[in-house]
């Protein structure tokens, strides 16, 4: 069994014959989907952004997650009776006869009290400086596993964070796209929330 942390983009591409594309239609649709942000949401995001600017260079992964990423994710309100946001829950599956497993920092999955099928967003949070491992590969490995669990019915969405930089990913079959970084310490915070 391999863990998500063991993977690099090179190993994933070679092992699973994956291909990164510059323009991924699913990614473009997701990133350009309109959404309204209320005045209350705008003010809350500005407060979170201010806290990020003051602390991001000193926070460790847990502090980044508790003080910024968690509040943003909670504020998006992913909780319904059919799906929820889950943190640090095990995820395992078999992709082309290779068993893969790990504990993503967060995921949106079907299920209310426990994750069933991950389908929307898997996150890997990394500190601004000296990140360990390859966060893009870790989240992509988790997305591949989620795709198998979801029986390839829908694209899989992902995100990884390095300090104040947010990267969004989509995966459909063996083709994936990775966005250019969104900088949470600037006006991009509103695009991240959207």
Secondary structure, DSSP 8 states (H G I E B T S, - for coil): -EEGGG--HHHHHHHHT-EE-SS-HHHHHHHT------HHHHHHHHHHHHHHHHHTTT--HHHHIIIIIHHHHHHHT---SSEEEEEEEEEEEEETTEEEEEEEEEEEEE-SSS--SEEEEEEEEE-SSS--S-HHHHHHHHHHHHHHHTTT-S-EEEEEEETTEEEEEEEETTEEEE---EETTTTHHHHHH-
